[in-house]
Amino acid sequence: MQHTIQSSIIQVGKSQVYVLDTDTCSQELFNAELPTATLQYARESFKSAKRQREWLGVRLLLKSVCGEQAQIGYTPTGAPILINSETHISISHSGSLVALVFSDERIGLDIQMISDKPLRIKSHFLDETEGKLFGGNLDTLSAVKLWCAKEAVYKYISVPETPLIGGITLRNIDGKIEEINLGLSIHFEHYRGAIFAVAYHK
């Protein structure tokens, strides 16, 4: 029986982001497309069925984009890398969505389902100026975008415990959100109830 992996590609700034909705993936699909050792690792490493599907979904998406030879490893700081490749990769997941982005240069990707949580915890990741970057009072969508931007930059930096306030500083430069400490561009896309943010050097 032939299995179909229903992934999508969305453009976020200059980057193509590959997206898979794990709700479209049956266990039969995972069993057919992924090695037994990969399936066993997920079962043994993650108690949550949702976390297992996220982890397996990333591997399934990687296989559909790059082929069976592509494998994910991790740096000592926990950042994902492509084994035996100089191509940079960033991974994110939220809700049932998992996503990958590839680049010749360092890059950071984050996705967040739209909810009111970032607005409720804004004081934990935004300074007073950042809270006004979109003008006026901060609304739900703007809070999600800024949270997503900070997480994308955090993944770009890949230094554990980098403070979200002060260590990552967002500003609105000529109508575009940028991270001014490192000179990073942040680009956004709204897709299937989620915000996607990609951070890369200008």
N, C-alpha and C positions, 0 to 999 in steps of 0.2 A: 504494500500500500504506500502510495506516495504522499508525503506530508508537506504542507505549505506553511512557511513562516511568513506571517502577515506583518512585515515591518514597514515603516514609513521613513521618509527623509524630509526634514524641514530645514529651511535656511535661516540661520541666526547670524546676522552680520555677514561676515565673509566665510562662515563655517557651515558645513553640512552636518547636521546632527541626525544620527540614526536612532529611531525610536521603535520600541516593541511594547505592545500592550499584553502583559502576561495573562490577562483574562481570556485572551484568544488562544492560549497555549494549553492543550490538554496534557495530562500526565503521559499519555501514549506518545505525544509528540516529543516530550523531553526524553522518554525512554528510547525512542527510535533514533533521535538525532545526536544525543550526547553519550559519551563513553560511560560504561558502568562505574568506573572509578570516580568520575565526576558526580554522578548521581549519588553514589554512596557517601562521598565527602559532604555533600549538601545535607543528607539525612543525619549524618553523625555530628556535623558542626553547628547546625541551626535547629533549635527546638521549634521555632515558629514556622508553620507552613508557609506563611507569607514571605518570610525572610528566605526560605529555601527557594521559592519561586522567583524572587528577585535575583538571587545569586545565579540560579540556573538560567533565568531569562537573559542575563547579561552574556553568559557563555553561548547561548543559542543565537543571540543577536550578533555576537562577534563572529561566530561560524558562518552565518548567512552573509555577512559583509566581506570577511577576509578568508574564509575557507577553514578547513579542519586543522591546518598547520598553525594557525594563530593561537597563542596562549597568553594568558594574563599572569603577570607576576607582580610583586610589590617591592617597593624600596623600603629601607629601614624605617622611614617615617610613615609608611603605610600608603604611599601614593601608588596607584596602579601604573604598570608599564607593560609594553608588549615585549615578550621574551624574544631575544635575538632580532630585535628591530630598533632602529633609531627613530621611528615614528612615535610621537607623543600621543598619549591617550588620556581622556578624562571620562569618568563614569558617574552617572547619577540615577536615582530612582525616587519616585514618589507615587503614592497610590498604587495603581497597577502598572504604571509606566516605568520602563527602564530605558536609558539612553546612553549612547556612546558618541564621542567626537574624536577625530583624529587630526593631527597637525604636524607640520615639520618643525614647529616651535612649541615651546611650553604653552599650555592652554588649560583653562579651568571651566568646567561645566557644572551647572546646578539646575535642577528642576524642582518646582514646588507646586503641589495642587493648591488652587486658590481657596483660602480659608481665612477666618478672622484671627487665627493664632498669632501671626507676625504683628498685627496691630495691637494685640493684647500685651505682647512682650517687647514692644518697640524700644523701651528704655534699656533693654539688655543688649541691643546691638546697634542702636543709632544714637549719635550725639544730637544736640539741639539743631545744628545747621542741617544735618542729613535729614531730619524729620520734615524739613521744609523744601526739599529739593524739587518736588513736583508742584510747589506753590500751595498756599493756603493750608488748611488742615489735612493731615495725613489720612487717606482713606484706605480701605481694605486692599484694593488692587495695588496701589502705590507701595504699601507696606510689604506686600508679597514680593514685589519687584526688587525692593531694596534689600530684603532678607536674602533673596535669590542671588542678587549681585554680590553681597558680602560672602556668601557661601562659595560662589564661583571663584572669587578672588582668593579665598582661603585655600581652595583646592589648587589654584595656580601657585600660590606661595609654597604650599606643602611643608609648612613648619608647624608642628603640633603646638597647640596652646597659644597661637597668635591671637591677641585680643581683637575682638570684633570692633570695639570702640578704641580708636587711637592707632591700633596696629593696621587697620584697614580703614581708609578715609575716603568716602565718596563725595564728589562734588558735581554740580551741574555746570559743564563747560560748553558754552555755545549751544545749549539745548540738549546736550548728550551727557549721560552719566559716565563719569570716569573715576578711576582710583588714582589719587594724586601722589601717593607715596612712591609707587612703582611706575606710574605713567601708563596705566592699563586702560584700554577701552572696554566698555561693557555693552553688550548688545542683547536685546530681549526679543522674545517671540511668545505669543499667546497661542497655545495649541491644546485642544481637547481638555479644557478646564484646568490647565496648568500654565505656569510661567516658566519659560526656559531662559537662562542667562548664560552667556559665554564671555569669559574674560581672556583677553590676550594683549600682548604688547602692541602699542600703536605703531 
